[in-house]
Amino acid sequence: MLKRILITAGILIVGKVSFSLLNKPLEVNTADVNKEKHEPLVTKEEQSIAKLKEKLHEKFVGVDVKTTLKKELVLQVEGDEEYFNSVKKDMASIAKSVIETSPLKDYTVIFERG
């Protein structure tokens, strides 16, 4: 009788330990998967900026795009004053068309000469 109780207790202990060891890695993996879901590698803002840079580089040379904490979209143009003034209007229309449906739609477009 004592032998049966010890065998039953041993089986229950081994089963509980096995279950807890097998379940623990699954909990860690699901936490990693959930973490990756919440933190995308590239944000929508970065995608919009990349798309805007691509559109501007198709037509213009020496253009860089960045954002500020004040919700400003800064378009930096390398070149002299004449070139800067000649491309500013076209660049503004391209920038506004790209950002109107993006998370950057509330940003103010600012031009800087570099």
PESULBEL-V227588 format. One record per pair of residues at least 12 apart in sequence whose C-alpha atoms are under 10 Angstrom apart, sorted by the first residue. I is the first residue (numbers start at 1). GAP is how many residues later the second one is. If there is no record, write none. Layout:
BEGIN
i:I gap:GAP
i:I gap:GAP
END
This chain:
BEGIN
i:43 gap:60
i:44 gap:58
i:44 gap:59
i:44 gap:60
i:45 gap:22
i:45 gap:54
i:45 gap:57
i:45 gap:58
i:45 gap:59
i:46 gap:20
i:46 gap:21
i:46 gap:57
i:46 gap:58
i:47 gap:55
i:47 gap:56
i:48 gap:50
i:48 gap:51
i:48 gap:53
i:48 gap:54
i:48 gap:55
i:48 gap:56
i:49 gap:15
i:49 gap:16
i:49 gap:17
i:49 gap:18
i:49 gap:24
i:49 gap:46
i:49 gap:49
i:49 gap:50
i:49 gap:53
i:49 gap:55
i:50 gap:15
i:50 gap:16
i:51 gap:44
i:51 gap:47
i:51 gap:48
i:52 gap:12
i:52 gap:13
i:52 gap:39
i:52 gap:42
i:52 gap:43
i:52 gap:44
i:52 gap:45
i:52 gap:46
i:52 gap:47
i:53 gap:12
i:53 gap:13
i:53 gap:22
i:53 gap:42
i:53 gap:45
i:55 gap:36
i:55 gap:39
i:55 gap:40
i:55 gap:43
i:56 gap:19
i:56 gap:34
i:56 gap:35
i:56 gap:36
i:56 gap:38
i:56 gap:39
i:59 gap:28
i:59 gap:31
i:59 gap:32
i:60 gap:17
i:60 gap:27
i:60 gap:30
i:60 gap:31
i:61 gap:16
i:61 gap:17
i:61 gap:18
i:62 gap:14
i:62 gap:15
i:62 gap:16
i:62 gap:17
i:62 gap:52
i:63 gap:12
i:63 gap:13
i:63 gap:14
i:63 gap:15
i:63 gap:16
i:63 gap:28
i:63 gap:49
i:63 gap:50
i:63 gap:51
i:64 gap:12
i:64 gap:13
i:64 gap:14
i:64 gap:48
i:64 gap:50
i:65 gap:12
i:65 gap:30
i:65 gap:45
i:65 gap:46
i:67 gap:37
i:67 gap:40
i:67 gap:41
i:67 gap:42
i:67 gap:43
i:68 gap:39
i:68 gap:40
i:70 gap:37
i:70 gap:38
i:71 gap:33
i:71 gap:34
i:71 gap:35
i:71 gap:36
i:71 gap:37
i:71 gap:38
i:72 gap:32
i:72 gap:34
i:72 gap:35
i:72 gap:36
i:72 gap:37
i:72 gap:38
i:73 gap:22
i:73 gap:26
i:73 gap:31
i:73 gap:32
i:73 gap:33
i:73 gap:34
i:73 gap:35
i:73 gap:36
i:73 gap:37
i:73 gap:38
i:74 gap:33
i:74 gap:34
i:74 gap:35
i:74 gap:36
i:74 gap:37
i:74 gap:38
i:75 gap:13
i:75 gap:16
i:75 gap:17
i:75 gap:20
i:75 gap:34
i:75 gap:35
i:75 gap:36
i:75 gap:37
i:75 gap:38
i:75 gap:39
i:76 gap:34
i:76 gap:35
i:76 gap:36
i:76 gap:37
i:76 gap:38
i:77 gap:14
i:77 gap:34
i:77 gap:35
i:77 gap:36
i:77 gap:37
i:78 gap:34
i:78 gap:35
i:78 gap:36
i:79 gap:34
i:79 gap:35
i:80 gap:33
i:80 gap:34
i:81 gap:32
i:81 gap:33
i:83 gap:30
i:84 gap:27
i:84 gap:28
i:84 gap:29
i:84 gap:30
i:85 gap:28
i:88 gap:22
i:88 gap:23
i:88 gap:24
i:91 gap:20
i:92 gap:17
i:92 gap:18
i:92 gap:19
i:95 gap:14
i:96 gap:12
i:96 gap:13
END
